Amino acid sequence: MKILGIDTSNYQLGIALVDGNEVIGEFITNIKKNHSLRAMPAVDILMKDCGIAPADLDKIVVANGPGSYTGVRIGVTIAKTMAWSLNIPVVGVSSLAVLASSGRYFDGLISPLFDARRGQLYTGLYKFSEGKLECIIEDANLPAEQWAEMMSQYEQKVLFVGHDVKIHHEVFHSRLADQAVFGDMASHNPRPSELIRLGMDRSEENVHGLVPNYIRLAEAEAKWRESQK
């Protein structure tokens, strides 16, 4: 089975191709550039380099949030359009779960995170059990201080991963001390091949029903809804 993975949910742009249990191609960048201009060319280049035609694909897996509102929409739109036109299954996977997969060999809890501004973050709590990623606390949007307090209730080390960890490093370090473990440079990029691994055995979703998981409303939409009350 040939599967295409697409992740444009944050600064990182990740595209991967898997054939069976083999990663045959992977493209990752972590630069502040417009995914709307780069995502489809990246898909095209990787598929051509790997000798895979669109008609060869059997499934598409996409990171459907949380993250950048625009970034999440871009990835989901590309995945849905390709899946619909090729008449193949599409599956959405949590962007945070993909990032948590970088802690596959960590013996403890894993907190992947993306900055949500104003002292808040997107995060969830995960751990690996017998090689499979388990969700302990569902993805949420909450203040970093509150999350640190929640983590202090566990008698296990917590691995924080993601490029935005540095923004909240002091909060976790001061509140959790040695309980907090911070991922190294290589662990902060979500791997699109891990995205595929998480989604390859999931049942397909209705292509028209697959929607981004923003977790919270964009500020403009929230203000508009408030004004309509």
Disulfide bonds with the S-S distance in Angstrom:
none
